[in-house]
Amino acid sequence: MSLALSDLELLLDVAERGSFSQAAALRGWSQPQVSNRVALMETELGVVLFKRHRRGASPTPACEDYLVSVRQALSALRDGQRRLQGAPALPLVRLGCMPSLASTIFGPLIAALADAVLEIRCDTDHSPALMESLLTARLQLGFVLKCPPMAGIQMEQLGRSPIIAVVAAEHELAQAGRLTLANVADYRLAPQGWGDDCDELIRMIHSRRTVAQPLHAIQPAAAARELALAYGFLTFMPAVAVMRELQAGRLKRLDIVDLPPSHWEVMMAYRPGKRPDVAREQVLAAARAIGAAWREAGVA
């Protein structure tokens, strides 16, 4: 048996969906047809490609390594088809970031690269899934919060943004000067949930309240920002997520002297390659410029 293009596409579908049945449904095949075809590929390649289990199928490490080349080959073939059809084959860079980072990263990045000779595809997911997508070459660049290092992935700090308290410009606390957590504890509060430090802050605020009322934590950053701007809430969130609103005066930063220090450490993650990737380097340079703008604005 020799591998055909359709075999590579089948392999990718099974890996991305984690299911022989779902890959079969895409093609109008039966599940045994897909299983038999994958078995033939395993025989041809001399490796086990998938670990079968009751919930579906997971690619083996050998399969993950092979999928890097499969994706590159399929991408090159699609580029060739576009060339034959007279369409320009522009370099394509696939990006991913956490949902709370999307509006902070993607908008400025696309604006900065609007005239660059490349195309960008943006998606969101949680950090573990983004790291996995980087390892399997589904993404070329990911924006995540600092996490333990992973073999094969280069991590580069983009910015370390403090968690701050903000309210809308018309809020009665906007001009209050120095405050304590006790001063703000009885207001309508909805911190952006950013981890264990947020949970500890909520406990501290509850202990200072003089009236019994709920205290909400919310994700993503855009939702916390909306509660402050449109609904009169005080929120605690990374300064970088509200940089434009602070600069425009729509939100005001509160000076809460006993607010425990906490930070969002935003990282760029990518696989270092032996061959230069000019398009990815353009995106990295633009992202680094965004990080420099954060530092200049005092939000990272």
C-alpha positions in Angstrom: 0.0 0.0 0.0 1.2 3.5 -0.8 -0.1 6.5 1.2 -2.5 8.8 -0.7 -3.5 12.4 0.0 -6.8 11.1 1.4 -5.0 8.9 3.9 -3.2 12.0 5.3 -6.4 13.9 5.5 -8.0 10.9 7.3 -5.1 10.7 9.7 -5.5 14.4 10.6 -9.2 14.1 11.0 -9.0 11.2 13.4 -6.2 12.9 15.4 -8.0 16.3 15.7 -11.4 14.7 16.6 -10.1 11.9 18.7 -12.6 9.5 17.2 -12.7 7.0 14.3 -16.5 7.3 14.3 -16.5 11.1 13.8 -13.9 10.9 11.0 -16.1 8.2 9.4 -19.2 10.4 9.6 -17.4 13.2 7.8 -16.9 10.9 4.8 -20.1 8.9 4.9 -18.1 5.8 5.8 -18.6 3.2 8.4 -16.4 3.2 11.5 -14.8 -0.2 10.5 -13.8 1.3 7.2 -11.8 4.0 9.0 -10.4 1.6 11.5 -9.2 -0.7 8.7 -7.7 2.1 6.7 -5.7 3.4 9.8 -4.5 -0.2 10.4 -3.2 -0.4 6.9 -1.4 3.0 7.4 0.2 1.6 10.6 1.4 -1.4 8.7 2.8 0.7 5.9 4.6 3.1 8.3 5.6 0.4 10.8 4.4 2.3 13.9 1.2 2.4 16.0 -0.5 5.7 15.2 -3.4 5.7 17.7 -4.1 4.4 21.2 -7.6 3.0 21.1 -9.8 3.4 24.1 -13.5 3.4 25.0 -13.9 7.2 24.5 -12.2 7.1 21.0 -8.6 7.3 19.9 -5.5 9.4 21.0 -2.5 9.9 18.7 0.7 8.2 19.9 3.9 10.2 20.3 5.1 8.8 16.9 1.8 9.9 15.3 2.2 13.4 16.8 5.7 13.7 15.3 4.4 12.5 11.9 1.4 14.9 12.0 3.8 17.9 12.0 5.0 16.8 8.5 1.4 15.9 7.4 0.2 19.4 8.2 3.1 21.0 6.4 2.5 18.7 3.4 -1.2 19.4 3.2 -0.6 23.2 3.6 1.9 23.1 0.8 -0.5 21.3 -1.5 -3.3 23.8 -0.7 -0.8 26.6 -1.6 -0.1 24.9 -4.8 -3.7 24.6 -5.7 -4.3 28.3 -5.1 -1.3 29.1 -7.3 -2.9 27.0 -10.1 -6.1 28.9 -9.7 -4.3 32.3 -10.0 -4.7 33.2 -6.3 -1.6 34.5 -4.5 -0.3 31.9 -2.0 0.5 34.1 1.0 2.2 32.7 4.0 -0.3 31.6 6.7 0.4 32.0 10.4 -2.0 30.4 12.9 -2.3 32.0 16.3 -4.0 31.0 19.5 -4.6 32.7 22.8 -6.6 32.4 26.0 -10.1 33.9 25.7 -9.3 36.6 28.3 -6.3 37.7 26.1 -8.1 37.8 22.8 -9.2 41.4 22.7 -5.9 42.5 24.2 -3.7 40.6 21.7 -5.5 39.9 18.5 -6.9 43.4 17.7 -3.6 45.3 18.0 -1.7 42.5 16.3 -3.9 42.3 13.3 -3.9 46.2 13.0 -0.1 46.2 13.2 0.2 43.6 10.4 -2.7 44.8 8.2 -0.4 45.6 5.3 2.0 42.7 5.8 2.3 40.1 3.1 0.9 37.2 5.1 -2.4 35.9 6.4 -3.3 35.3 10.0 -5.9 32.9 11.5 -6.8 33.5 15.2 -8.4 31.1 17.6 -8.9 30.9 21.4 -8.5 28.0 23.8 -7.1 27.3 27.3 -3.4 27.2 27.9 -2.9 23.4 28.0 -4.8 23.0 24.7 -2.8 25.8 23.1 0.5 24.2 24.2 -0.7 20.9 22.7 -1.6 22.6 19.4 1.9 24.1 19.3 3.5 20.8 19.8 1.5 19.2 16.9 2.0 22.3 14.6 -1.7 23.2 14.5 -0.5 26.6 15.7 2.7 28.5 15.0 2.4 30.9 17.9 0.4 30.9 21.2 -0.2 33.6 23.8 -0.6 32.0 27.3 -0.1 32.8 30.9 3.1 31.6 32.5 3.2 27.9 33.0 5.7 25.2 33.6 8.2 24.7 30.7 7.4 22.1 28.1 10.0 20.2 26.0 10.1 21.5 22.5 8.4 24.8 23.2 10.2 28.2 23.5 8.6 30.6 26.0 9.2 34.4 25.9 7.7 36.9 28.3 5.5 39.5 26.6 4.5 41.4 29.7 3.9 41.2 33.4 0.8 43.1 34.2 -0.4 44.0 37.7 -3.9 43.2 38.9 -5.6 46.6 39.6 -8.9 47.8 40.8 -11.0 49.8 38.4 -14.3 51.6 38.2 -16.1 53.6 35.5 -15.2 57.3 35.4 -18.6 58.3 36.8 -18.5 55.9 39.7 -18.5 57.6 43.1 -15.2 56.0 44.0 -13.4 57.3 40.9 -12.1 60.4 42.6 -11.8 58.9 46.1 -8.0 59.0 46.6 -6.3 56.5 48.8 -8.6 53.6 49.8 -8.5 50.3 51.7 -10.2 47.0 51.0 -12.6 47.8 53.9 -13.5 51.1 52.2 -14.7 49.2 49.0 -15.9 45.9 50.4 -19.6 46.8 50.5 -19.7 48.0 46.9 -20.9 45.9 44.0 -17.8 43.9 43.1 -17.0 41.4 40.3 -13.3 40.6 40.0 -12.0 38.9 36.9 -11.2 35.3 38.0 -7.4 35.0 37.4 -6.5 32.1 39.7 -5.8 31.3 43.4 -4.8 34.9 44.2 -8.3 36.0 43.1 -9.9 33.4 45.4 -7.8 34.8 48.3 -8.8 38.3 47.5 -12.5 37.4 47.6 -12.0 35.8 51.0 -10.3 39.0 52.2 -13.1 41.2 50.9 -15.8 38.9 52.5 -14.1 39.3 55.8 -14.3 43.1 55.6 -17.9 43.3 54.6 -20.5 44.8 56.9 -23.5 43.7 54.9 -24.3 40.2 53.5 -24.4 40.3 49.7 -22.9 38.2 46.9 -19.5 38.7 45.4 -19.1 37.5 41.8 -16.0 36.4 39.9 -16.2 36.5 36.1 -14.3 35.5 33.0 -13.2 36.5 30.4 -11.6 40.0 30.8 -14.1 41.5 28.4 -17.0 40.6 30.6 -15.4 42.1 33.7 -14.6 45.2 31.8 -18.3 45.4 30.6 -19.5 45.1 34.2 -17.4 48.1 35.2 -18.2 50.3 32.2 -21.9 49.6 31.8 -23.2 48.3 35.2 -21.4 50.2 37.9 -19.3 47.4 39.3 -15.8 47.7 40.8 -13.6 45.0 39.3 -10.1 43.7 39.9 -8.3 42.7 36.7 -5.0 42.9 34.8 -4.1 46.5 33.9 -3.2 45.4 30.3 -6.7 44.3 29.7 -8.1 47.8 30.3 -5.2 49.9 28.9 -7.2 51.7 26.3 -10.1 52.4 28.7 -7.7 53.8 31.2 -5.9 56.0 28.6 -9.3 57.3 27.3 -10.5 58.1 30.8 -13.5 55.7 30.6 -12.1 53.7 33.5 -10.3 54.9 36.6 -7.7 53.0 38.6 -8.3 53.0 42.3 -5.5 53.4 44.8 -6.2 50.6 47.3 -3.3 50.5 49.6 -3.7 47.0 51.1 -4.5 45.3 47.8 -2.2 42.3 47.7 0.2 42.4 44.8 -0.6 39.9 42.0 0.2 39.8 38.3 -0.7 38.3 35.0 2.4 37.1 33.3 1.7 36.9 29.5 4.0 34.7 27.5 4.6 34.0 23.8 5.0 30.3 23.1 6.3 28.7 19.9 8.4 25.9 18.6 11.9 26.9 17.6 12.7 25.7 14.2 16.0 25.0 12.3 14.7 26.7 9.2 13.7 30.4 9.4 10.0 31.2 9.3 9.8 34.7 8.0 6.1 35.1 8.4 6.2 34.0 12.0 9.1 36.2 12.8 7.0 39.2 11.5 4.3 38.3 13.9 6.7 37.9 16.8 8.2 41.3 16.1 4.8 42.9 16.0 3.9 41.2 19.3 7.1 42.3 20.9 6.3 45.9 19.9 2.9 45.5 21.6 4.6 44.3 24.8 6.9 47.4 24.6 3.8 49.6 24.3 2.4 48.0 27.4 5.5 48.8 29.3 5.6 52.4 28.1 2.0 52.8 29.2 2.8 51.4 32.6 0.4 48.5 32.4 3.1 45.8 32.2 
